[in-house]
Amino acid sequence: MTKGFTYYFPDYVTIEKGKHGPRDYVLKINGEPILYRELANICAFLANNEETRFPQREGYFGKNKLIDCLVDAMQEEHVSYELLVKHQI
């Protein structure tokens, strides 16, 4: 997969070879491919939940902590130890 990194998922998440070339993969949850719209809904839900739990109006980072973490993970194309430390997760 990408740059030789290892990705860690629970057992109900699998990665299978895609049909669009040698580097194409499909991420599946419980055997079903996850679509961008589903992923977007999950991210929106998590961001809203973070804002509810840690509201910016009360001085917390709120959803921005999650957004920053996700952006860093997507730019690095993996979740490094340094990323975990940086975002305190």
C-alpha positions as CSV (number, residue, x, y, z in Angstrom):
1,M,0.0,0.0,0.0
2,T,1.0,3.6,0.3
3,K,4.7,4.2,0.9
4,G,5.0,0.9,2.8
5,F,3.2,2.1,5.9
6,T,1.3,-0.3,8.0
7,Y,-2.3,0.6,8.9
8,Y,-4.0,-0.8,12.0
9,F,-7.7,-1.5,11.9
10,P,-10.1,-3.5,14.1
11,D,-11.1,-7.0,12.7
12,Y,-14.3,-5.7,11.1
13,V,-12.4,-3.3,8.9
14,T,-10.6,-4.9,5.9
15,I,-8.7,-3.7,2.9
16,E,-9.1,-5.5,-0.4
17,K,-7.5,-5.1,-3.8
18,G,-9.5,-2.7,-6.0
19,K,-10.2,-2.9,-9.7
20,H,-8.6,0.4,-10.9
21,G,-4.9,-0.6,-11.1
22,P,-2.1,-2.1,-9.1
23,R,-2.2,0.5,-6.3
24,D,-6.0,0.7,-5.9
25,Y,-7.5,-0.6,-2.7
26,V,-11.0,-0.7,-1.2
27,L,-11.6,-0.2,2.6
28,K,-14.6,-2.2,3.8
29,I,-16.4,-2.3,7.1
30,N,-18.2,-5.5,7.9
31,G,-17.6,-6.6,4.3
32,E,-19.2,-3.4,2.7
33,P,-17.1,-0.7,1.0
34,I,-17.2,2.7,2.7
35,L,-18.2,5.5,0.5
36,Y,-16.9,9.1,0.7
37,R,-20.4,10.3,1.6
38,E,-20.4,7.9,4.5
39,L,-17.0,8.9,5.6
40,A,-18.0,12.6,5.4
41,N,-21.0,11.9,7.6
42,I,-18.9,10.1,10.1
43,C,-16.4,13.0,10.2
44,A,-19.2,15.6,10.5
45,F,-20.8,13.6,13.4
46,L,-17.4,13.3,15.2
47,A,-16.7,17.0,14.7
48,N,-20.1,18.0,16.1
49,N,-19.6,15.6,19.0
50,E,-16.2,17.1,19.8
51,E,-17.6,20.6,19.7
52,T,-20.4,19.5,22.1
53,R,-18.0,17.9,24.5
54,F,-15.2,20.5,24.3
55,P,-16.9,23.8,23.2
56,Q,-14.7,26.5,21.8
57,R,-16.8,29.1,23.5
58,E,-15.6,27.7,26.8
59,G,-11.9,27.9,25.7
60,Y,-11.5,24.3,24.4
61,F,-10.3,23.4,21.0
62,G,-13.6,21.8,20.1
63,K,-13.9,20.3,16.6
64,N,-10.6,22.0,15.5
65,K,-8.6,19.4,17.4
66,L,-10.2,16.6,15.4
67,I,-9.9,18.5,12.1
68,D,-6.2,19.3,12.7
69,C,-5.5,15.6,13.5
70,L,-7.3,14.3,10.5
71,V,-5.6,16.8,8.2
72,D,-2.2,15.8,9.5
73,A,-3.0,12.1,9.2
74,M,-4.1,12.6,5.6
75,Q,-1.1,14.6,4.7
76,E,1.3,12.1,6.3
77,E,-0.7,9.2,4.8
78,H,-0.5,7.3,8.0
79,V,-0.8,7.8,11.8
80,S,2.7,8.1,13.2
81,Y,3.7,8.0,16.9
82,E,4.6,11.7,16.5
83,L,1.1,12.5,15.3
84,L,-0.4,10.7,18.3
85,V,1.8,12.7,20.6
86,K,1.2,16.0,18.9
87,H,-2.6,15.6,19.1
88,Q,-2.6,13.9,22.5
89,I,-4.5,10.8,21.3
